[in-house]
Amino acid sequence: MNQHLLPALAQQHVAELRDRATGGRRSNRDRVARPSLRVRTGWTLVNLGLRLVTGQGQGLARQPRTADSC
């Protein structure tokens, strides 16, 4: 066996044992940090406001209307 594979196999085996021991749940150190709901909502509102100011979010309002649609 390649001498460089043995440590990698040992680490993989230890990771599998830890995974089985926790029942497949992810630990806090495995979780990826995500912004909170408040932060995501705030940035969504900022993006919405910017689209309204720049006129990118108007879609149907920019299409010309025919005379009989009034």
N, C-alpha and C positions, 0 to 999 in steps of 0.2 A: 504494500500500500504506500502511496505517496506520503512523505513525511509532512507535507503542508496540508493534506486533507484531514488528518487526524484531529487537529484542534477545531477545524470548522465543523466536522461531524459531531464532536463533543458539544460544541456550542448549540448546534441544531437539536441535539438530543436533550440538552438541558432546557432549551426553549419549549420543546414539545412536552416535557415533564411538567414544567411550570404551567403550560396551557391546560393540561389535563387536571392539574391540582386546583386551578381556579375555576374549573368547569366551563372553560371556553369564554369566560368573561374577560373583558379587556381591563387592564389595570390603569391607574391614573397616569403612569409614566408612558403608557402606550398610546394614550389618546392624543389626538392632534388638537392644538389650541384653536378654538373658533371664537370669533367675536360674539358678544352677547346679543340677545334679541334686540335690546335697546339700541346698541350700536348699529346693527344691520338695518333696523327700521329707520334710524336717523339718516343713514347714508342713502337709503332708498328715497326718503323724502327730499333730500338734497338733490339727488339725480332727477326726481320728478319736477322739482322747482326749476332746475336748470333747463330741462326740456321744454317746460312751459314758457320760460323767458326767451329761449332761442327760437321757439316756434317749431321745433322738431316733432312735437307730440300732437299736432293738430289734425293729422290724417284727413278725415272727411271734410273738415271745415275749410280746407284750402282748395277743394275741387270746385270748379265752376258749376253753377246750377242752371238748369234750363228754365225758360220762361214759364212753362206749364207746371213746374214743381213748387211754385209759391202758393 
